[in-house]
Amino acid sequence: MIKPTITIEYCPKCGWMLRAAYMAQELLTTFSDEIRSVTLLPSETGGRYTIYIDEEIVFDRKESGHFPEIKELKQLVRDVVNPAKSLGHSDKK
């Protein structure tokens, strides 16, 4: 089975590259055994911050009206790549 790839598409004109890089680092650390890679993709569309697993959108800033908290993002990714995985303190409400 091929491990999934996560893509973080971000608006470089908005200065969101550092946020995307931080989130990529967190996902690579948390899901090192479950994912193949995290790709940072500068968007040609202004204001975009969308996170995909393979080709499926798991988070879109415009739809949600906010950036994901890292806890929220890890839960969204976990629910797709390994639903049985415990996220420790990130699972607590």
ABEGO torsion letter per residue (X at the ends): XBBBBBBBBBBAAAGAAAAAAAAAAAAAAAAAAABABBBBBBBABBGBBBBBBEABBABBAAAAGBBBBAAAAAAAAAAAABAABBAEAAABX
